[in-house]
Amino acid sequence: MTRVVYSMANDGLVFKVFAKILPKLKTPFLACIFAGIFSAILTLIFDLNQLINLMNLGTLIAFASVSTGCLILR
């Protein structure tokens, strides 16, 4: 997830702040922090059965956002 957000930030589809890389580890640290906080919030809100049912929806949203980004770039 973090690499997708990083790539989209490099292309200008989301905020550029997510494209910053930690020099020592060469990882998109702000995208990692954002994904971790977002996952923690979802874990606190929903129970396990609901999260399992939402996994397919998350995959669909990820593919749809990448496809929309490709359309915007074209």
C-alpha positions as CSV (number, residue, x, y, z in Angstrom):
1,M,0.0,0.0,0.0
2,T,2.7,2.4,0.9
3,R,4.5,2.0,-2.4
4,V,1.3,2.7,-4.3
5,V,0.8,5.9,-2.3
6,Y,4.5,6.8,-2.9
7,S,4.1,6.2,-6.7
8,M,0.9,8.2,-6.9
9,A,2.6,11.1,-4.9
10,N,5.5,11.1,-7.3
11,D,3.0,11.4,-10.2
12,G,1.2,14.2,-8.5
13,L,-2.1,12.3,-7.9
14,V,-2.0,12.7,-4.2
15,F,-0.1,15.1,-1.9
16,K,3.6,15.4,-2.6
17,V,4.4,15.0,1.1
18,F,3.9,11.2,0.7
19,A,6.7,11.0,-1.8
20,K,9.4,12.0,0.8
21,I,11.9,9.3,1.4
22,L,13.9,8.6,4.5
23,P,17.6,8.9,3.4
24,K,18.9,6.2,5.8
25,L,16.4,3.5,4.9
26,K,15.3,4.7,1.5
27,T,11.6,4.1,2.3
28,P,8.6,6.4,1.9
29,F,8.2,7.0,5.7
30,L,5.3,9.4,5.6
31,A,3.3,7.0,3.4
32,C,4.2,4.2,5.9
33,I,3.0,6.3,8.9
34,F,-0.2,7.3,7.1
35,A,-1.0,3.7,6.2
36,G,-0.2,2.5,9.7
37,I,-2.5,5.2,11.3
38,F,-5.2,4.5,8.8
39,S,-5.0,0.7,9.5
40,A,-5.0,1.3,13.3
41,I,-8.1,3.4,13.1
42,L,-9.9,0.8,11.0
43,T,-8.9,-1.9,13.5
44,L,-10.3,0.1,16.4
45,I,-13.6,0.8,14.6
46,F,-14.5,-2.6,13.1
47,D,-14.4,-6.1,14.4
48,L,-12.5,-8.9,12.7
49,N,-15.4,-10.3,10.7
50,Q,-16.2,-6.9,9.3
51,L,-12.6,-6.3,8.3
52,I,-12.4,-9.6,6.5
53,N,-15.5,-8.7,4.6
54,L,-14.0,-5.3,3.7
55,M,-10.7,-6.8,2.3
56,N,-12.3,-7.2,-1.1
57,L,-13.6,-3.7,-1.0
58,G,-10.1,-2.4,-0.2
59,T,-8.6,-4.2,-3.1
60,L,-11.3,-2.8,-5.4
61,I,-10.6,0.7,-4.1
62,A,-6.9,0.4,-4.7
63,F,-7.3,-0.8,-8.3
64,A,-9.9,1.9,-9.0
65,S,-7.7,4.6,-7.6
66,V,-4.7,3.5,-9.7
67,S,-6.9,3.2,-12.8
68,T,-8.4,6.6,-12.2
69,G,-4.8,8.0,-11.8
70,C,-3.9,6.5,-15.1
71,L,-6.9,8.1,-16.8
72,I,-6.0,11.5,-15.3
73,L,-2.4,11.2,-16.5
74,R,-3.5,10.4,-20.0
